[in-house]
Amino acid sequence: MKNVHDIIIRPIITENSMDQLQDKKYTFEVAKSANKVEIKQAIEEIFPGVKVDKVTTMNMLGKVKRMGRSEGRRANWKKAIVKLTESSKTIEFFEGLV
């Protein structure tokens, strides 16, 4: 089994993700090989008292970037939006950011 911190890489903090906090939706960058069940178990283990209702995943394409004449590409990554149940605690990491 994978370590939970290998599955959940980092939280994503953008204007759009901050607007979704009222609906108890939290956005994370996750490992490309992680599935929805692993993401749900990892969130519930990292944040005690949190119950996950639904997980939505998206594969994000890396942007093409240029530096002078040379052109490169950022890495592709996977994003997960986690919706918590109504009776669940909130994730305290995001509370000071709103």
Order of alpha helices (4+ residues) and beta strands (2+ residues): alpha-beta-alpha-beta-alpha-beta-beta-beta-beta
